[in-house]
Amino acid sequence: MLDWLRRLRKVSQKLSLPSRDASSGRSQIQLNPAKLTPSPEIYLGRLAHLTVSIAEQLDQQSETAGDQTLSKKLHLLSNKYYSRHAELVPLLAKLDVVPSNLEALYGSSINQLLSRTKGADFFEEMMRDYIVFGMLEDSFRKLARGLTPARRIKVEELLSHQELEKLAQATLFDAISQDPKLGQRLALFGRMVVADCLLEIRNSISFERVLVTGSFNNDADRTRAQFKTLEPYTSELIAAHTVRMDQLGLSA
C-alpha cells in the first residue's frame, strides 16, 4: 500500500487532470454522484468531523498569522465552522449518532490527512486550506445529491458559503505578488497534497453501487479499481482544483 501511495502522489495529476483546452481526448462518461453517497449517518458524520477539524485548524492559524487583521478574520471564520458543526448535530441525533463518537469513527482518517498535508509555515497551511479543504467541500457538495431532500437542502445551505476559499485566495495572492519565489514553492506544495486529498475523498465514498464486488489480491489492487471507477468524478474535482491554482497565477 505504501508503494501505491508513493506512486499515486507522483502521478496524481495524471489521474484525471484536464488540459487547459477542456476535454479533447478525455472520456465523456459521467458518474452520478448520488450513486456514490454513503449512508446518511456516515455522510453526515464525516462532514461534521471535517467541519470541526477545519474550525480547529483555522483557530490555530489565527494565532500564527503575522497580521492582526488576518488573525481576526481567521478566528471569526473558525467560529462560523464551529457553528456549522453545531447545526449538523441535530441531524446526527435523529440518526442516533453521538457527536462525541465522531473522533473515534473518523478521526484516524482525517488526522492522517492533516498530518500528511501539514505545511512548513503559515502560507503552506493556508495553501492546504485552499486546496485540500476546498476539494473536500466540493466533494461533499456533490455527494449531497444522494441525501433525502430535507437533508440535502440543509447540507447544501451549510456548504454554500465560500468564505474560506475567498479568504485563503486573497491572502495567498497578495503574498505571492510580493514574493514570486513563494509562488513557486506553493505551486509545488499544492501539487503534492492533491493525492492525499484524493485518498480521503475515496474514503468518504460508497462503492456499493458502482464497483462490482470481487476478490482483490491486495489493497493496492482494490485502490486502483476504486480510482479507475472514480475517474469521471475526480476529473471534475481536479478541474476545480486547476481553476483554484489558476486564480493564484500558479500551474496545477
Disulfide bonds with the S-S distance in Angstrom:
none
